[in-house]
């Protein structure tokens, strides 16, 4: 089993920045993780891909809407993935979820992830 806990969400003015963190734990976590990713969900919409990173080669993958503004990174020793979000827009308001995959490298699809965190809310205001 793998547990994921997100933190770092909050209220931020448009144009500002936030950094989300997600730490993984569990008895098999260090052997399990191949990639970790971030998704987000707003009311009435499907959960959508934001960014992903593989756990060994630093290969990253971004949604078109976040390229150039968001940066995903990892700290393997802390088993933590980060999402640095800059130039935030009103449309970035969402509940952000961290996810872990044991098979795929930097995958962009929901079904490629096995474990999910509870989410952290990001609200951008004008």
N, C-alpha and C positions, 0 to 999 in steps of 0.2 A: 504494500500500500504506500501511496505517496500523498502527503498533505501539502497543500499550497496555501500560503497566507500572503495576501497583498496588503500594501500600505502606501501612503503618499498622496491619496486623492484629496480633493478639497475644492475650494472656491477660488477662482482666479479670473482676473480681468482679461478680456480679449487682447491678444498680443503678448501676454505673459507666458510664464513657463511653470512646469511642474515636473517632478521626477517620481515615477512610481517604482516600487520595489516589490518583488515577489520572492519569498524564500521557501524552498522545498525541504521537506523532512520526511523521515520514514526509514524503516529498516533496510530497504533495498534501493533507496533513492540514488545512491552514487552509481550503482550498476545499471539502473533503469533508464535514466534520462539520455535521450539522443538529441532532443531539441526542446526548447520552451518558446512559448509565444504569448502574445497579447491579443485579445479580442475585445470588442465593446458592443454594448447593446443600448438602444434607446427605445422608449415605449412605441409599440406598433411596428417595430422593425425587427428583422432577424439579427441574430448575433453576427457581427462582421469582423473579418480579419483586420488586424492592425499591423503587426510585425512579428517576426519569428527569428530565432537564432539557433544554430546547431551547437551542440555542446563541446565539440572538439576542434572544429576547423574555423569557427567564427564566420561561417557563411550566414548571411542575413537575407531577409526577405521582407518587403514592405508593401502595404497597400498603396495604390497610386495617390490616394488622398493624404497620405502621411509622409510620403517621400520628401526629403529635404527639410522637414520640420521635426520629425521624430527620429530618435536614435535608440536602438535596442542594444544592450550590452549585457555581459554576464561576468560573474565572479565565481569561478568554479570552486574555489576553496570554501566559499560561504554558501554555495549552491543557491545562488541568488541571481535573478535576472532583473534588469532595470529597463525602464522606458523613460527616456528624457524627452519631454514634449515641449517644444518651443513654438513661438508664434501661434499660440492657441487661438482657435476660432470658435464662434458660437456653436458651430456644427460639431465640434469635438466633445460637446457635453454628452456624457454617457456613463453607464456603469462599465468599468473596465475589469476584465477578467484575465487572469493568468492561467496558462494551461501547459501541461507537460506531455510530451510524446516519447514513447519507448521504441519507436520504429523509424519514423520519418525524420529527415533533416530539414529544418526550417520550413515546415509545412504550412500552407495557408488555409487548409480546410478543417472544419469542425471535427469531422469524423476521424481525422488523423491524430487526435489527441485523446488520451485516456483519462487524465485527471485535470480537475478544474478547481480554482479557488472560489471564494464566495463573492469576490468583486469589491472594487473600491470606486466610489462615486467621484467623478470629475464634473464640475459645473463651471462653465465659462460664461461670464456676464459682460455686457457692453458698457 
